[in-house]
Amino acid sequence: MQATPDGPIGLFDSGVGGLTVARAVAQRLPHRQLLYFGDTAHLPYGDKSPEAIQSYSIAIADYLLAHGAVAIVVACNTASAVAWDALRAHVPAHIPIINVIDPVVAAVAQTYRSQTTPPNVGVIGTRGTIGSGIYPARINAAGVPGTVHALATPLLVPIIEEGLAHSEILRATLHHYLAQPELQGINTLIPGCTHYPLLTDEIRAFFAERNTPITLIDAPSVVANAVANALEPDRPAPTATAQSPQTPHAPHRFFVSDYTPTFERIAQQFFGDVVTLELAH
């Protein structure tokens, strides 16, 4: 059963980082209402056990479904890595569930097929995502040869969540990670955390300073296209010159499991628009 065109799309992450995906989905499907849940009481997921993350994810999915969601987007790499199977077993079969890993792997595989030089892939993410080994396994299973160079970058998320995404502290930490031996020689980089799109300019600057060409995967846009293909495969992507016809939707809603004014301020930075957080009950 396909999701109804006018039904809201539910998305969740451990914090506000998944709003980078929500923003891309809102741009790709501007007529759809979004229901976003940031599990700010339990962030970061990267340091939690798989069992805990599965429990949180199932509870959040139930919450979003109770609020009318007709699809679930797991806008968190760690939850996508360790909780997707549990979610799929729990959520009714007619509800689409889209994670943020499989669409990105498909994009890397497409890059491999379209280039004469095979991608030498690097992945950065939380300990949970990198420790799961899911990116190397999925990329190799997709037929992309070679070693996938994965590096845990656990300090980035808490720095970003503190509102320091454009600080010297963040820059020094990011450069420290990108200079590690594990990432030397890569020509394709997967930012394997939904917080990391905020670091795109800084990542590009790092490699430009070293005259190192890099293909940086735009994960939010890739995932947004996957969501659109799953829900409305016949709807063309809006363009600057020809927007798709839009049906007015109800206002987007943004839930969090723990509220602070800091989260609300950072959420607006991630989403690129005014965000009013609601404390989930």
Residue, then its C-alpha position, 0 to 999 in steps of 0.5 A: m500500500q502506498a502512502t497517501p499524497d497528503g499524509p505527513i512524513g515523520l522523521f527522527d534523529s537523536g537531536v536536531g541534526g536530522l533537520t538537515v534531512a528534514r530541510a531537504v525533504a521539505q524542499r523536495l516535497p514542498h506540499r507535504q507536512l513534516l513531523y520531526f522528532g529530536d530525541t534530545a533527552h538521549l543524545p548522542y545515540g553514537d555512544k548508546s548500546p544497540e538495544a537502547i537505540q532500538s528501544y528509543s527508535i521504536a517508541i519514537a516511531d510509535y509517537l510519530l504514527a500516533h500523530g498521523a505519519v504515513a511514512i518514517v524517515v530514520a534521519c540518523n545514521t546510528a539509528s539507521a545502522v542498528a535499529w532499522d531491522a527492529l523498526r521494520a519488524h515493528v512498524p506496520a508493513h504498509i508504512p514506508i521506512i527510509n533510512v539515511i544509509d542505503p540511498v547514500v550507498a546507492a549514490v556512491a555505487q552510481t558514482y563508481r559506475s559513472q567514473t573511470t577512476p574508482p572512488n576511494v571512499g572515506v566515511i566519518g561518523t559517530r562511534g555507533t555508526i562506524g563501529s557497526g561497519i555498515y558503510p563498508a559492508r553495504i558499499n562493498a555489497a553494492g559492487v564498489p571495489g576497494t577498501v572503505h576508510a571509516l573513521a569515528t569522529p565522536l567530538l563533532v556532534p556535541i560541539i555542533e549541538e552546543g552551537l559551535a558549528h562555525s567556531e575555531i574549536l570545531r574547525a580545529t577538531l574537524h581538521h584533526y580528524l580529516a588529517q588522520p591516516e585513515l582518510q589519506g588518499i580518499n577521493t570520495l567522502i561520506p559525511g555519515c552523520t546528519h549533523y555534518p552537512l553544516l560542515t560542508d564548507e569547512i570540509r571542502a576548504f580543508f581538502a582545497e587547501r591541500n589541493t586534493p580533489i574530493t567528491l563530497i556526498d550530499a546526503p540530505s539531498v540524496v535521502a530526500n530524493a529517496v523519500a520522494n521516490a518511495l512516496e510519490p515516484d511520479r512527481p517531478a523535482p521542483t526547479a527554480t524556474a518551474q515549481s511543482p504544483q503545491t497543495p497547502h499543508a498543515p504547519h510542520r511540527f517539531f517535537v523534542s524529548d527534552y527542551t532547552p532554548t539552545f536546542e530551538r536556536i540550533a534547530q533553526q540553523f539546521f532547518g534554515d527557517v523558523v522552528t518552534l519546538e514542542l516538548a513531546h508528551 
